C-alpha cells in the first residue's frame, strides 16, 4: 500500500486537529523551555566563571595576618607546590561621596609597583591603573562606581587609619576575588555603601604603617598539588606573624557564595525541568490515548484497505512524533532565548566581563531524544491498541454502555437533578479510570502553576523574618577592634540615638571530626531587644548560659545535634581552641550562624566585657547628623543600615530569583491552558455523535453545552483540590533541594497562591469552554441520522 496516502492523511489530520496539536505542543514546549533555560543559564555562567578565573589568575589559597616583613616571602615561595605569590597590604576606609549623605566604607587593597597584580588580576572596564609615583590615584570596583556614577577623573575623600586623604579615580575595574561583595557584619551586598578600592602599594603601606611589610597573601598552586599540605606549611610559617589561618578557594567568601548560587541554579536546572517534563509527558499520555481512541472507525477503514498493523502503528507513531517535534522546536527556541536573556540578567549581578553563551550540543541531542521517546512511550498503549484492532471489530460501533445508578448517584439520591445533570454524573461514574485521569490532568495543571508561584510567598516570609523579626535595629556600627561595653553609653548619648545594644563577632572555624566550617561566632547579650535568634515558629529563643546555638543548615553541614561537643578554633587574637557543647538548633533563612551568650563568649576568650558591634535604634530626622558623627569617629570601621540591606535583597538576590520564578510561572500557565484545552476538545470529539443525537432528539444548544461543560466543571471541582495537594508536595521537594549557605527558601503557600492556581485553571477552562460552546453550534446533525451497520 502507498505510504504517500498515509502521509497525506497524516498532514490533513494534523491540520484538522491544529488547535489540539498546538495545545499539546505548548505543553511539551513548556517543559522543554524550562529545561533548556535552566541548562543554558547554568552552563553559560559556569563556563564564564571558569574562563574569568583562569584568565585573571584567581588565587587558590588566601591568608590574612597582622604584619609580616617582606623577606618572609622568600620562605613562602620555597613551600612545595606554590608557583605564584601575591603579597599585599589591606586596610579599610570610610569614604565621603559627593551628594550621598549616608555612611560609606570600603576595603582597600594595594597594587604592586608594576601596576597589575600577578594573582587576582583586574579587569579594567574604564580608565587605567595608577601610575608609578602618583600615590593619590585609585581604581574603584565597578559595582560601587555604577552605584555612585563614578568615572575616571572624579575625586574621593577617604579616612584611612584615622587620616583623611583625597584620591582621584583613574579606573573602574572588576576582580575575580570580588564577584560577590558583602560589607563586614552584613549578609547581603550593598553596592552604594560598600566597595573595594585598589591603591598603589607605597601609598597604602604608608597610610597603614606597613612599609616594608604585608598583611595579606594570595597564592596560586601547581596543578595536582595537595592544597591541605600547602595550607599546613603556611599556617606554621605565619603563625608568629599573627596569621589567622590560610584557607583555600572553597572558603573564599566571594567564590563560596557564587558557588552556592550556581549550585542552586544547577538544582533549578534539574528539579524544575523534571517536574515540568514529568507533568507534560503524563498529560501527553492522557491526551494522545484519548485522541487515538476517537479514531476507531478510521482504523477500520485503513485495515479494510489492506494496511498492515505495522503501517497503522507507524502512522499513529508519526502523529505523536510530529506533535512532539513541534513542541520540541517551540521549547528549544523559547528555552535558548530565555536562557540567554536570563544569563544577561545574572551577568548584571555577577559583573563578569562577558557572557560565554555555552550549551553542550549533546545536551540538545539528549533532550530531543528523551522528549521524542517519552512522547512516543506516552502514546504507545493507544498506538498498539489501534494497530492490533481487527478490521471487523473496528468497523463495528461501540456497544451501548450500561448506564445505571451507581454508588455516587445513589448517595445523592435525595437531590433532584435535571436530565442533563444526571447524564453528566452517570458518564463520569461509568468510566472511573478516564475520570480519574482527566481529574489528575486538571490537578497537574493546578500544581504546575503553584510550583511557579509559591516562591513569591516564600521570599516574603524570608524578608519578614530577617528584617522584621530577627533584625529590629535601624543601623549597626562595626568597630575596628573590640572595645569595652562601656562604649555603648557614649553612643547612646549621641543626638538621635534611642537605644544601643552591643554584641561581639569573632572569626572562627567550627570543627567536628573531619567536618569543619569557617564562619563567625556571634555573642549576643542575654537581654537582647533588637536582634536575636528565633525558632521555626518565629519566636525568640533564649540563649543558653553556656554552649552554642547553631542554625539548622550549619548543624547539618557539621553533622552535630544538641549535646555534641564542637571544637572552636578562634581565628583572631591568641588563636584559642575551645571545646563547647551544642546547646540547641535554631532556624534562619539568610546566612548561617553560631551564637553564644555574650558574657559566655568573652569568658571563653578570657576577655572582659567586650563588643565589636553596636546595634542602634535612631530618630529618622536626626540620621544625617548621626551618620556624619559616626563617620568621623576613628574607632568606627563601618555602618550598616537595615533598610539598605532590605533594598539590596530585592535589588540583587530577590530580583534574580523571582525573575526565574516568574518565567516558570508563565510557562506553567501555558501548560495549564494546554491541558484544559485538550481535555475539553477531546471530550467534544468523543461525545460529538452523542451530543448531536441529543440535538436531533430536541435538546437545545444550551442543554447540550451544559452536558459537556458541566462535566468539565465537575473535573475542575475534583482536580483543583487534588492539584493543591500535589503542588504542596512538589513545593516541599523544591525547597529541600534549594538549601544554600546564602539563603534557604522556606515553604510557604498562602491562600493567594492557592487562588492563583485555581484562577489560572478556571480561566483556561472558561476560554476553552467558550471555544467548545461555539463549536457545538456546528455539529453535523445529518451525519447522526446515518446509522453505521
Number of C-alpha atoms within 10 A of each C-alpha: 10 7 11 9 9 18 14 11 13 17 13 12 12 17 12 11 14 13 15 23 22 19 23 29 26 28 33 33 32 31 31 28 31 31 27 26 29 27 26 25 29 25 22 21 25 19 17 19 24 12 16 20 17 12 13 18 21 23 25 20 24 20 20 22 21 18 19 20 13 13 10 14 16 10 10 18 14 10 15 14 17 19 13 16 20 19 23 22 26 22 19 20 26 28 24 20 18 11 7 11 13 20 23 23 24 23 17 20 20 24 26 17 14 13 18 14 18 21 21 23 21 23 19 18 13 15 15 16 23 24 15 14 11 13 17 19 24 26 30 27 24 26 26 21 21 14 13 16 10 20 19 18 13 13 19 18 16 21 20 19 18 16 11 15 13 13 18 20 24 22 26 27 23 22 23 25 21 19 19 19 22 16 19 16 15 15 16 22 21 26 22 20 25 24 26 24 22 24 26 26 25 20 18 25 22 12 18 16 12 21 16 13 19 24 22 21 21 21 23 22 18 13 10 7 12 12 20 13 13 20 19 13 15 21 19 12 15 21 14 12 16 19 24 22 23 22 21 18 16 13 16 18 17 18 19 15 20 17 17 18 20 17 17 17 21 18 18 24 21 16 18 21 23 16 19 26 22 16 22 31 23 17 29 28 23 21 24 25 19 20 22 20 18 15 14 20 17 14 25 20 15 17 22 15 10 11 18 15 19 11 17 20 19 16 19 24 20 15 21 25 20 18 25 28 19 18 26 27 17 19 25 24 16 19 25 22 16 21 26 20 14 19 24 18 15 20 16 13 17 20 19 20 17 13 20 18 17 17 17 11 9 9 13 14 11 11 17 18 13 12 24 21 13 21 25 23 17 21 25 19 13 22 23 17 16 23 20 17 16 15 18 12 12 21 19 13 13 10 6 6 9 8 11 10 15 12 10 12 15 10 10 10 11 8 9 9 12 8 10 17 16 14 17 18 19 18 16 17 19 16 11 11 11 14 18 15 18 25 23 23 28 31 29 29 34 34 33 30 30 29 28 25 26 25 24 19 18 19 21 13 18 20 18 14 17 19 17 15 17 20 18 17 22 20 21 21 19 24 19 14 12 17 17 13 19 12 15 19 12 10 21 18 12 14 14 19 18 13 19 22 24 26 22 28 21 18 18 24 18 24 17 16 10 6 11 18 15 18 19 20 23 21 25 24 19 15 11 16 16 19 21 20 23 20 14 12 7 16 12 17 16 15 23 16 14 17 22 28 27 27 22 20 22 22 20 12 13 19 13 19 16 15 13 13 18 20 17 22 20 22 22 16 13 10 18 14 16 15 14 17 18 23 20 20 22 21 21 24 22 18 17 21 22 21 26 26 25 24 20 19 26 17 13 15 15 10 11 13 17 22 26 23 26 22 26 24 18 20 15 11 9 12 18 14 15 20 16 14 13 19 23 13 13 15 17 19 22 26 28 24 19 19 13 17 18 15 14 18 17 15 14 17 18 17 16 18 17 18 14 20 19 16 18 25 21 15 23 29 24 21 30 32 26 27 31 26 24 26 25 22 21 19 20 20 15 16 15 18 17 14 23 24 20 17 18 14 9 10 15 12 17 13 17 21 23 17 20 24 24 18 21 23 16 15 22 25 15 18 26 26 17 19 27 26 15 19 26 20 13 19 24 14 14 21 16 13 16 20 18 19 18 17 20 22 21 23 19 20 20 13 10 12 21 22 14 17 30 26 15 20 26 21 14 21 24 17 15 21 23 14 14 19 19 13 13 19 13 9 17 14 16 10 11 18 12 8 7 8 6
